[in-house]
Amino acid sequence: MNRNIIAILRGVKPKEVLDIAHVIVKAGISQVEVPLNSPSAFESIELLRDEFEGSIQFGAGTVTDIKQVEVLAKIGVNFIVSPNFNPDVVKATKEANILSYPGVITPTECFSAIHCGADGLKFFPASLIGEDNLIALKAVLPSDMPLFMVGGVGPKNFSSWIKAGATGFGIGSGLYKAGESLNIVSKKAESIVLAYDEAQ
């Protein structure tokens, strides 16, 4: 089953990234993001590539400038996620044939990002937008545009967000916090997958 869940491993270190990723993938999540404000993030992403290339989707988050995109293109990531909408970052990402998920909130940002070639929209922080606002936006956005909710989303509200039109979710601290044990992350991942499947 292809679940639209992106595991956000903010704060993960290279020495632990593969062990963390393995328990997440085993639970049924096949998209893993390392935010660039994590320790030695590029090294962690390279490790994910070497271990998982072809079997999962791996990428980078908190990407805010085109120099970062250039490094990530050389590594060979599958997707790039940003907390904001920067036209230059989206265009550079698409020129490198990488999926682009910029962060948006307003209708203007949404349509500008789509115009620049975004493959999906990341609503961040989703908790500030709320399901009612998403319903209103969904009415005017292209029906085939993937909409990912990030920030304040999780097992307790997957169902209401999906009903409002969400395509998928990015889960950060609800799945992984720096320093947490593999056992804790594994249990969180399993509960997230179970709740997601039940909400479909």
C-alpha atoms as one frame of an Amber mdcrd trajectory, in Angstrom:
protein
   0.000   0.000   0.000   1.321   3.424  -0.967   0.740   5.657   2.036   1.074
   9.410   1.603   3.034   9.857   4.825   6.405  11.577   4.939   8.495  10.761
   8.007  10.326  13.952   9.043  13.498  13.063  10.965  14.384  16.491  12.324
  17.512  16.363  14.462  18.557  12.877  13.352  22.298  12.155  13.277  24.164
  10.135  10.635  25.121   7.413  13.131  21.445   6.639  13.838  19.608   7.584
  10.643  19.638   4.112   9.069  18.400   2.321  12.194  15.611   4.920  12.598
  14.680   4.694   8.928  14.541   0.898   8.993  11.972   0.740  11.814   9.877
   3.422  10.084   9.987   1.637   6.733   9.208  -1.703   8.421   6.076  -0.114
   9.908   4.885   0.790   6.407   6.077   4.354   5.754   8.044   4.635   2.522
   8.911   8.357   2.350  11.680   9.677   4.601  12.807  13.296   4.892  15.886
  14.663   6.644  15.528  18.412   7.326  18.688  20.337   6.481  18.816  21.899
   9.952  19.654  18.444  11.341  23.276  17.602  12.284  25.330  16.668   9.178
  22.094  16.409   7.181  23.711  15.864   3.784  25.680  12.910   5.188  22.485
  11.357   6.584  20.750  11.775   3.222  23.649  10.115   1.414  23.433   7.194
   3.827  19.705   6.853   3.109  20.436   6.882  -0.621  23.079   4.170  -0.354
  20.838   1.984   1.815  17.391   2.500   0.296  17.708   3.848  -3.271  15.001
   2.289  -5.401  13.026   0.894  -2.463  11.774   4.071  -0.731  11.462   7.769
  -1.513  14.045   9.841   0.348  14.524  13.577   0.388  15.409  16.759   2.206
  13.346  19.254   4.159  13.851  22.849   5.279  15.420  23.613   1.887  15.531
  27.390   1.503  18.077  28.271  -1.197  19.263  27.048  -4.588  22.774  26.169
  -3.389  21.194  23.523  -1.174  19.199  22.266  -4.172  22.421  21.910  -6.185
  24.024  19.738  -3.481  20.881  17.626  -3.141  20.680  17.127  -6.907  24.202
  15.676  -6.867  23.220  13.326  -4.039  20.165  12.263  -6.044  17.217  12.871
  -3.723  13.670  12.024  -4.805  11.985  15.090  -3.321  12.671  18.490  -1.780
  10.437  20.093   0.855  10.556  23.713   1.986   8.926  25.537   4.900   8.206
  28.444   2.561   7.521  29.189  -1.098  10.618  30.462  -2.901  10.166  30.576
  -6.705  13.898  30.119  -7.285  14.017  26.991  -5.125  10.996  25.451  -6.861
  12.359  26.195 -10.342  15.840  24.887  -9.473  14.303  21.737  -8.012  12.256
  21.078 -11.138  15.227  21.789 -13.420  17.023  19.027 -11.513  14.070  16.661
 -12.112  13.299  16.425  -8.393   9.801  16.543  -6.879   9.114  19.938  -5.285
   6.907  20.473  -2.217   7.025  24.144  -1.141   5.390  25.394   2.028   2.261
  27.514   1.570  -0.715  28.892   3.469  -2.482  31.525   1.332  -4.279  31.111
  -2.012  -1.715  33.448  -3.595   1.170  31.257  -2.430  -0.653  28.136  -3.599
  -1.239  29.352  -7.136   2.198  30.941  -7.414   3.823  27.665  -6.380   1.705
  25.714  -8.868   2.655  28.211 -11.584   6.351  27.596 -10.824   5.900  23.849
 -11.247   5.381  22.544  -7.697   4.447  18.856  -7.612   2.509  19.212  -4.372
   1.761  21.809  -1.720   2.891  21.584   1.888   0.515  23.403   4.212   2.598
  24.503   7.176   1.740  24.886   9.943  -1.451  22.966   9.187  -2.775  23.540
  12.713  -3.114  27.257  11.938  -5.003  26.603   8.717  -7.601  24.164   9.992
  -9.846  21.813   8.078 -12.473  24.459   7.192  -9.886  26.614   5.444  -8.593
  23.604   3.530 -12.123  22.821   2.338 -12.410  26.383   1.016  -9.005  26.230
  -0.699  -9.718  22.798  -2.163 -12.701  24.298  -3.981 -10.444  26.533  -6.073
  -7.196  24.562  -6.343  -6.577  22.073  -9.182  -8.270  18.823  -8.182  -5.179
  16.743  -8.988  -2.735  18.813  -6.905  -1.424  16.791  -3.913  -1.949  18.624
  -0.611   0.242  17.644   2.349  -0.528  18.753   5.893   2.435  19.333   8.215
   2.440  20.607  11.793  -0.159  19.566  14.345  -1.441  16.604  12.354  -1.434
  12.984  13.465  -3.479   9.882  14.261  -6.140  11.828  16.155  -7.091  14.021
  13.197  -6.089  12.104  10.043  -9.733  11.349   9.327 -10.999  14.945   9.522
  -8.120  16.216   7.363  -8.698  13.553   4.714 -12.395  14.422   4.637 -11.404
  18.071   4.157  -9.309  17.163   1.117  -5.802  16.395   2.389  -3.790  14.035
   0.197  -1.138  13.182   2.755   0.810  14.168   5.831   4.292  15.055   6.983
   4.860  13.808  10.524   7.754  15.192  12.553   7.806  15.209  16.348   4.742
  12.948  16.435   6.955  10.231  14.935  10.531  11.082  15.847  12.232  13.371
  18.314  16.021  13.610  18.510  17.389  11.065  20.946  14.342   8.791  21.086
  14.906   5.042  21.174  14.197   2.742  18.243  11.466   1.064  20.272   9.598
   4.339  20.830   9.915   5.387  17.180   8.776   1.941  16.036   5.639   2.063
  18.212   4.822   5.596  17.040   5.267   4.592  13.391   2.988   1.576  13.795
   0.229   3.631  15.443   0.508   6.306  12.730   0.210   3.721   9.947  -2.747
   2.029  11.659  -4.586   5.328  12.124  -3.838   6.406   8.540  -5.148   3.139
   7.102  -8.307   3.351   9.221  -8.914   6.935   8.055  -8.840   6.022   4.379
